[in-house]
Amino acid sequence: MPIVTDPLFYALAVPAVLALGLSKGGLAGVGQMALPLLALVMPPLEAAAIMLPIMIAQDLFAVWVYRKDWDKRILAIMIPGAAIGIMAAWALAAHISDAMVRIFIAVITLVFVAYNFVGPKRVAKEADKDFGKIRKPTVTGGAFWGALSGFSSTICQAGGPPYQIYVLRLKLAKMVFVSTNIYFFAAMNWIKVVPYAGLGLFTTRNLVTSLALLPLALAFNQLGFWVVRRLPEKMFFRILMVLMVLVSLELLRSGITDLLRGA
């Protein structure tokens, strides 16, 4: 068949696409729930290949909506690093365990959250205190976390935590944070087309399935725009930190489960 026909796939694809829509609307972190859901019924890289065309289409709308407030310096530092990470993932895709990558990303993210007052309260308080004050991004740190984001995004669609670990420290205003996030992942998604095509993941079946899910994804994008613009500053950062914890726990659970199954 030229399209995925498993009913269970679509039962999981609807909340996965909802997560992508909220993420592309600006609620950073939510989209990382999408791949673990679809990976329950198919190989993670195949699931990632189905989601990538959807994310690229969503990016076109999100970039237009958030076109005014992005931070050029952060992108200039992180995107080259992300490209290196993506190419490294391409080279290692046939040899590296998805489970180990999930566990690694989960651990470093949980450590970061613990450092920031074991939850969202400290980040929200600091965001209020330094609202509008942008700290200068460092080149070394940005290149490192950009590369890690590109690598983990290519392997298991978990590029958000490394990006957030670097950018949250800069205490950007909410809309600058959201807009820069949108631009960074839009650029990274286009770069990922190269390794996914090289790995033969863009089959007719996967592309037709992506097309079938696209209208729903674009509708959920609009919901994401609405939610982000109406969230107060403190609540936004609280939700963001909680989402980082939830995503990390899911990555940790799925990684350990996969390792045990493979043992």
C-alpha positions as CSV (number, residue, x, y, z in Angstrom):
1,M,0.0,0.0,0.0
2,P,1.2,3.6,-0.8
3,I,0.2,4.8,2.7
4,V,0.4,3.6,6.3
5,T,-2.9,1.9,7.0
6,D,-2.5,0.7,10.6
7,P,-5.4,2.2,12.7
8,L,-3.1,2.3,15.8
9,F,-0.6,4.5,13.9
10,Y,-3.3,7.1,13.3
11,A,-4.5,6.9,16.9
12,L,-1.0,7.9,17.9
13,A,-0.4,10.2,15.0
14,V,-3.2,12.6,15.9
15,P,-1.7,13.5,19.4
16,A,1.8,13.5,17.8
17,V,0.8,16.0,15.2
18,L,-1.0,18.0,17.8
19,A,2.3,18.1,19.7
20,L,4.1,19.3,16.6
21,G,1.5,22.0,16.0
22,L,1.8,23.4,19.5
23,S,5.6,23.3,19.2
24,K,5.7,25.1,15.9
25,G,3.2,27.5,17.3
26,G,5.8,28.4,19.8
27,L,5.3,26.1,22.8
28,A,8.8,24.8,22.7
29,G,9.4,21.3,23.9
30,V,6.0,19.8,23.2
31,G,7.0,18.5,19.8
32,Q,9.5,16.2,21.3
33,M,6.6,14.0,22.4
34,A,5.7,13.2,18.8
35,L,8.5,10.7,17.9
36,P,8.1,8.6,21.1
37,L,4.4,8.2,20.3
38,L,5.0,7.1,16.7
39,A,8.0,5.0,17.6
40,L,5.6,2.7,19.5
41,V,4.4,1.4,16.2
42,M,7.3,1.9,13.8
43,P,11.1,2.3,13.7
44,P,12.1,5.8,15.1
45,L,13.9,6.9,12.0
46,E,11.0,5.9,9.8
47,A,8.7,7.9,12.1
48,A,11.1,10.8,11.9
49,A,11.0,10.7,8.1
50,I,7.2,10.9,8.1
51,M,7.3,13.9,10.5
52,L,10.0,15.8,8.7
53,P,8.0,17.0,5.7
54,I,5.1,18.0,8.1
55,M,7.5,20.0,10.2
56,I,9.0,21.8,7.2
57,A,5.5,22.8,6.0
58,Q,4.7,24.0,9.5
59,D,7.9,25.9,9.7
60,L,6.9,28.1,6.7
61,F,3.9,29.4,8.6
62,A,5.7,29.7,11.9
63,V,8.7,31.6,10.5
64,W,6.3,34.1,8.9
65,V,4.3,34.6,12.2
66,Y,7.5,35.0,14.3
67,R,9.5,36.9,11.7
68,K,10.3,40.0,13.7
69,D,11.9,39.1,17.0
70,W,14.6,36.4,16.4
71,D,18.2,36.7,17.6
72,K,20.6,36.7,14.7
73,R,23.7,36.1,16.8
74,I,22.3,32.9,18.4
75,L,21.4,31.5,15.0
76,A,24.7,32.4,13.5
77,I,26.5,30.5,16.3
78,M,24.2,27.5,16.6
79,I,23.2,26.6,13.1
80,P,26.7,25.8,11.9
81,G,27.1,23.6,15.0
82,A,23.8,21.9,14.2
83,A,24.9,21.2,10.7
84,I,28.0,19.4,12.0
85,G,25.9,17.4,14.5
86,I,23.5,16.4,11.7
87,M,26.3,15.2,9.5
88,A,27.8,13.2,12.3
89,A,24.5,11.6,13.0
90,W,24.2,10.6,9.3
91,A,27.6,9.0,9.5
92,L,26.8,7.1,12.7
93,A,23.2,6.3,12.1
94,A,23.8,2.7,11.2
95,H,26.1,2.1,14.2
96,I,24.7,4.0,17.1
97,S,21.9,2.9,19.4
98,D,18.8,5.2,19.5
99,A,18.3,4.0,23.1
100,M,21.7,5.3,24.3
101,V,21.1,8.7,22.6
102,R,17.7,9.0,24.3
103,I,19.2,8.2,27.7
104,F,22.1,10.7,27.3
105,I,19.8,13.5,26.3
106,A,17.4,12.8,29.1
107,V,20.2,12.7,31.7
108,I,21.8,16.0,30.7
109,T,18.4,17.7,30.6
110,L,17.3,16.5,34.0
111,V,20.7,17.7,35.4
112,F,20.1,21.1,33.9
113,V,16.6,21.3,35.4
114,A,17.8,20.2,38.8
115,Y,20.5,22.9,38.7
116,N,17.9,25.5,38.0
117,F,16.1,25.0,41.3
118,V,14.8,21.5,40.7
119,G,11.9,22.7,38.5
120,P,10.4,25.8,36.8
121,K,10.2,28.2,39.8
122,R,13.8,29.6,39.6
123,V,13.7,30.0,35.8
124,A,10.4,31.8,36.0
125,K,11.7,34.1,38.8
126,E,14.9,34.9,36.9
127,A,13.0,35.6,33.7
128,D,10.9,38.1,35.5
129,K,13.9,39.7,37.2
130,D,15.9,40.1,34.0
131,F,13.1,40.5,31.5
132,G,14.3,42.0,28.3
133,K,18.0,41.7,29.3
134,I,19.9,39.5,26.8
135,R,23.2,38.0,27.8
136,K,25.8,37.7,25.0
137,P,25.8,34.2,23.6
138,T,29.2,32.5,23.6
139,V,30.5,30.9,20.4
140,T,32.0,27.8,22.0
141,G,28.9,27.0,24.0
142,G,26.6,27.7,21.2
143,A,28.5,25.5,18.7
144,F,28.6,22.6,21.2
145,W,25.0,22.7,22.1
146,G,24.0,23.3,18.5
147,A,25.9,20.3,17.4
148,L,24.4,18.1,20.1
149,S,20.9,19.4,19.2
150,G,21.5,18.6,15.5
151,F,22.9,15.1,16.3
152,S,20.1,14.2,18.7
153,S,17.4,15.7,16.5
154,T,18.5,13.6,13.5
155,I,18.8,10.4,15.5
156,C,15.7,10.6,17.8
157,Q,14.0,14.0,17.3
158,A,15.2,15.2,20.7
159,G,17.0,18.4,19.6
160,G,15.0,20.6,21.9
161,P,16.7,20.0,25.3
162,P,20.3,20.8,24.1
163,Y,19.0,24.0,22.4
164,Q,17.1,25.0,25.5
165,I,20.0,24.3,27.9
166,Y,22.1,26.9,26.0
167,V,19.4,29.5,25.2
168,L,17.5,29.6,28.5
169,R,20.7,30.8,30.2
170,L,20.6,33.9,28.0
171,K,17.3,35.1,29.6
172,L,15.7,36.2,26.4
173,A,12.3,37.9,26.3
174,K,9.5,35.4,25.7
175,M,8.8,36.3,22.0
176,V,12.5,36.5,21.2
177,F,13.0,33.1,22.7
178,V,10.1,31.6,20.8
179,S,11.0,33.3,17.5
180,T,14.7,32.2,17.7
181,N,13.6,28.7,18.5
182,I,11.3,28.6,15.4
183,Y,14.1,29.8,13.1
184,F,16.7,27.5,14.5
185,F,14.6,24.3,14.1
186,A,13.3,25.4,10.7
187,A,16.9,25.7,9.4
188,M,17.8,22.4,11.0
189,N,14.9,20.6,9.5
190,W,16.0,21.6,6.0
191,I,19.5,20.4,6.7
192,K,18.2,17.1,7.9
193,V,16.6,16.4,4.4
194,V,20.1,15.5,3.2
195,P,20.9,12.6,5.6
196,Y,17.3,11.3,5.6
197,A,17.4,11.1,1.8
198,G,20.8,9.5,1.9
199,L,19.5,6.9,4.3
200,G,16.6,6.1,1.9
201,L,13.9,7.1,4.4
202,F,11.8,9.2,2.0
203,T,9.8,6.3,0.5
204,T,6.6,6.9,-1.4
205,R,4.7,5.3,1.5
206,N,6.2,7.7,4.0
207,L,5.7,10.8,1.9
208,V,2.1,10.0,1.1
209,T,1.4,9.4,4.8
210,S,3.0,12.8,5.6
211,L,0.7,14.4,3.1
212,A,-2.3,12.8,4.6
213,L,-1.4,14.2,8.1
214,L,-0.5,17.7,6.9
215,P,-3.9,19.4,7.0
216,L,-4.3,18.4,10.6
217,A,-0.8,19.6,11.5
218,L,-1.4,23.0,10.0
219,A,-4.7,23.4,11.9
220,F,-2.9,22.6,15.1
221,N,-0.2,25.2,14.2
222,Q,-2.9,27.9,14.6
223,L,-3.8,26.6,18.0
224,G,-0.1,26.8,19.0
225,F,0.1,30.5,17.9
226,W,-3.0,31.3,19.9
227,V,-1.8,29.5,23.1
228,V,1.7,31.1,23.1
229,R,0.5,34.7,22.6
230,R,-1.9,34.4,25.5
231,L,0.4,32.8,28.1
232,P,1.9,35.2,30.7
233,E,5.7,35.4,30.9
234,K,6.0,33.6,34.2
235,M,3.6,30.8,33.3
236,F,5.3,30.3,29.9
237,F,8.7,29.5,31.5
238,R,7.1,27.4,34.2
239,I,5.3,25.3,31.5
240,L,8.5,25.1,29.5
241,M,10.5,23.7,32.4
242,V,7.8,21.2,33.3
243,L,7.7,20.1,29.6
244,M,11.5,19.6,29.6
245,V,11.2,17.3,32.7
246,L,8.3,15.3,31.1
247,V,10.1,14.9,27.8
248,S,13.3,13.8,29.5
249,L,11.5,11.2,31.6
250,E,9.9,9.8,28.5
251,L,13.2,9.7,26.7
252,L,14.8,8.0,29.7
253,R,11.9,5.4,29.9
254,S,12.0,4.6,26.2
255,G,15.8,4.4,26.1
256,I,16.0,2.0,29.1
257,T,13.1,-0.1,27.8
258,D,14.8,-0.4,24.4
259,L,18.1,-1.4,26.0
260,L,16.5,-4.1,28.1
261,R,14.6,-5.5,25.1
262,G,17.9,-5.7,23.2
263,A,19.8,-7.3,26.1
